Amino acid sequence: MKTISVDYTLKYELSSSPNYKFTTCKKCFNVKTGRRIKQTLVGGSIGYVINGRFKSLTSLRKDLRKIESEYCPF
């Protein structure tokens, strides 16, 4: 069995749901479950299903905040 691992750099998170994070390449991940969230089209609006409810990209942009880097002396 062969495995491949990929590293992503997380840049933004949702302030209402901090376990949903966005990468620099604009992909959404649920870090609690470790799964990538697919971008979907519902009624002509593009967005993601967050906590079981669809949210469009325009509403998600208002809820984004930049992830602050944590200080580590090592």
N, C-alpha and C positions, 0 to 999 in steps of 0.2 A: 504494500500500500504506500502510495506517495502522497505527500501533502504539500500545499502551497500556502504561504501566509502573505498577507498584504497589510501594510501599515498605512493608516490615514491620519492626517493632521486635523484635529478638531478645532474649529474657529468660533462658532456661534452655538448658543443654546437657547431654548425657549424659556422665558421667564415664568410662564404658567406651568410648564412641564419640564423641569431641568434634566430629566433623563433622556430627552430627545435632543440630539446634537447634530450640527451640520459641519461638514468638512470644507476644506478650501476648494475642493472640486465639486461643490454643491450637491453632495449626497447626504441623505438624512439617515441617522442611525439611532436606534433605541439602545443605549448603553446598558440599561438594566437587563435586557434579554440578550443583547449582543447581535441583534438582527438589523439588517438594512431595510428601510421603509421605502416601498416603491412609490414613485410619483404617479398619481392617477388623474383621470379626466372625468369630472362629474358635472353634467349640465353645462358644458362649455367652459368650466373653470378648472384650471390646473391646480393641484394641491396634493396634500398628504392626509392620510387617516391617522389622527393623533388621539390617543386614548379612546378609540372606537368612534370618533366623530370626524367627519371630513372638514378640513380647514383649507381655504384657498391660499395661494401664495401671497396675495395682497394682505390678507389678515395675518398671516404668519410673519411677514416682514415687520409689522408693527410690534410684534411680540419678541423679536430677536434681541439678544444681548451678547456682547462679546465676552468670551471666556477669558478671565484674568489668569495670568500665569501665577503659579504658587511659588513662593520662595522656598528653596531647598539649599541648605548650606553645603551639601555633599556633592 
